[in-house]
C-alpha cells in the first residue's frame, strides 16, 4: 500500500514537471518565431523603400545584400542572449 501511494505521488509529480517543461519549450519556440518574424518585417520594410531607378540598381543590390547579412548577424546575436 505504501509503495503504490509513493509511486502514485511520484508519477503525478513527474507528469506535472514534464507538462510544465513541454509548455515552456513551446512558449520559447513561439517567442523565437515571433522575433524572427519581426526581424524579417523590419528588413522587408527597408527593402520596400529602396530605389527602383536603373542607374542605382547596382548600389541597391549591394545595399540589400549587406542589409540581409547584417540583419542575420543581429538575429544571431539576439539568439545568443537566450
Phi, psi and omega in degrees: 000316181294322180294319181290324176294317178297315179297321179296313180296314180297317178297319179296316179296321179295318179297318179297315182294318179295319178297319179294317178297319178297317179296317179296320179300311183290331174295318178296315179300317179298316180294320178296319178294325177294318179296316178300319178296322179292320176296319179297316179296322179296314179295321179296321178296320178294320178300323183296333182264007177288149181292144177253011180291139182296325182289343179254009187301316181293319178295320179295318179297317178297316179299315182294320178296318178295319180298316180298318179294319180292319178295322177297318179293322177295319178297317178298317179296323177294321178293329179294335180286343178286000000 
